């Protein structure tokens, strides 16, 4: 049943008048509770064997949003929607009485109601509930999104996610699936002997990634704090303290651009494991992703089962561009080689940024099947341990699926003197204008001086993992409330 063909203001006014009429008649339009509600999917499961036309004497109590209405007078059908699905209600005047029938048919689409009724299978084979009683649980003062086509405007869907969830079953299913992914990630790591920890979100010094932070001022302490860009340095201090296997799953914040794979607030998993290296971490990473995919019934375009492809970063650049970065270890020679091949050269950027340009523009898009891109230049990796056999490289990998990075991992640097030198190099880069260089963290170096065992660590972008597992192409699709421009 469609809403009245009045203007928007008239619709709101009509609903307001109904609200006041309910109150005047002694009906509370916003009661406190409605106990004993069953999910609609549970009601459906309980009667999966009914044939068309079958009756039962089994009563159920359900609640949800009124989504559709058909018929009037002595009998009408209504659709009720909750998180788990949709159920047809049959309302009859001989069951509810004239007044009860009028009150039910006088409700608006979008109103939240609670219903007691008896299950039966309609002659058309649709499970239904014959309404024996109902309660208004919340009066909707605004009309719901148009029901036939759902909510399709992308901007509205992201800005008003509650409307998207209300109108689009696919959106509800997506975010329920996201919750299952996160639960499966935790279950995997818990079973592998890791413990979940919490480290500060407000940090006196940011670090652990190449990114600009958000800055805030703490009035009582009269000092600047930063929203964390990573949990890495605090988690490694816990490895120093003897917790040996730790993970954190939570929000990080980076003051950077917004695009199909970047949101300034995002969900990150980091874990660190004593006595392991990046090869151990790679094996655990592919097992985790494969296990999580299986747990949600993934059947998408990628084969996520182990083992994943492995390719070194220098070789990946050389085969795609003809440039050997290991032979061009200064900015001018690398920039010249890029220009000679017609490749873009970012102005005023140092050698590490040029290497990153080659990876992001010419390697990443080609890594469609699950791949570990391994062994990065030391200049790009201030917290990774030097490669045990190849000078100039560190033991680091990034994991890619569908041309998108989903993880970054190291054999962690645990030599405090080397870490000091790396921080000094980062300080020099910052002095030369690199706004994403790592600040010097003396507390972290002092923690390393206590002794950190050989350690492997990784960060996995949960939002991007969900994108892979659901086939979505934009991070805004898998974040409930993404950052939006005015």
Buried (B, 14 or more C-beta within 10 A) or exposed (E): BEBEEEEEEEBBEBBEEBBEEBEEEEBEBEEEEBEEBBBBBEBBEBBEEBEEEBEBEEEBBBBBBBBBBEEEEEBBBBBBBBBBBBBBBBBBBEBBEEEBBEBBBEBBBBBBBBBBBBBBBBEEEEBBBBBBEBBBBEBBBEBBBEBEEBBEEEEBBBEBBEBBBBBBBEBBBBBEBBEBBBEBBBEBBEEBEBEEBEBEBEBEBBBBBBBBBBEEEEEEEEEEBBBBBBBBBBBBBBBBEEBBBBBBBBEBBBBBEBEEBBBBBBBBBBBBBBEBBBBBBBBBBBBBBBBBBEBBEBEEEBEBBBEBEEBBBBBBBBEBBEBBBBEBEEBEBBBEBBEEEEBEBEEEBBBBBBBBBBBEEBBBEEBBBBBBBBBBBBBBBBBBBBBEEEEBBBBBBBBBBBBBBBBBBBBBBBEBEBBBEBBEBBBEBBEEEBEBBBEBBEEBBEBBEEEBBBBBBBBBBBBBBBBBBBEBEBBBBBBBEBBEEE
